[in-house]
Amino acid sequence: MSASALSTTLVILLVLIHSPASSSASVITVDFEQPSNLSASVGDTASWNGIYNVYLHPSNSCDPTDGIVIYSRRADDGFPSYTFTEENVGVVTFAGSQCESGQIATFEIGAAAVIEPETVDTVDTVERYNATVIEQINTENETVDKPEVFLSDGFVACTNAGSYPIYCSEKEAQMASPLGKAHYEGGGSWMPDQEEEEVFHGDYGGDAEECACEENATSGDHNDQDSHDHGLKDQGSEQKEENLMKSKEDSAAAGRCHGIFVLFTYIVPAILFYCIST
């Protein structure tokens, strides 16, 4: 997540922390077939279950003085409804055209319930946010100038005469190699066998520590002439490959000579005989 995204998240979080949450509004059904005494809160809506002329009577009775038309059967569509506001806190009376016959509903309106938010230490929130941003920036700007080789048992590679990674025992170097192999670098140091771009031979410029390997450090059964040293094969193997290659070349030459012999001994005389006889 980028620093700008984290900043936006913090702003939203602080707004939510300091914004009171109101209770959800309700819809209250009014039956105009009989007088009703109901209660509601600011934000609730009164809804009639039939189409009536509906008036708000400030007199809180059937007296229409200063009455306000809420719904007219001739002018309005749908069903009558009315949503209570802060101005309606107290007693509100609705009347129909037949108020004296029972088309009247009285509401006791209370203020909207407010749920106070949980107290949150915004200073602590901002400090944790700042720490998160700093960590994010450090992660994005982090650079690696050398291949680090950390082993499961705690061995760490070192450098020797510009070569890297170097270990002071064959076992450590083998454990660092994806092939499980290593070769001797001299001076009691070993290098794991791995991809060429992951190793340095005299041109390492990183900040790994200089090796302090001892010439007589434990190195197994190492011998400077062993086949794994510096990736060289033993001379016996090389001689065998050379002899095999020479044998293949001799066989190919013998095959070519045999083909030429057959051509001139049998095929050419047969062609000449056929031409003469025809």
Secondary structure, 3 states (H helix, E strand, C coil): CCHHHHHHHHHHHHHHHHCCEECCCCEEEECCCCCEEEEEECCCEEEECCCCCEEECCCCCCCCCCCEEEECCCCCCCCCEEECCHHHCEEEEEECCCHHHCCEEEEEEECCCEECCCCCCHHHHHHHHHHHHHHHHHHHHCCCCCCCCECCCCCECEEECCEEEEECCHHHHHHHCCCCCEEEEECCEEEECCCHHHCEECCCCCCCCECCCCCCCCCCCCCCCCCCHHHCCCHHHHHHHHHHHHHHHHHHHHHHHHHHHHHHHHHHHHHHHHHHHC
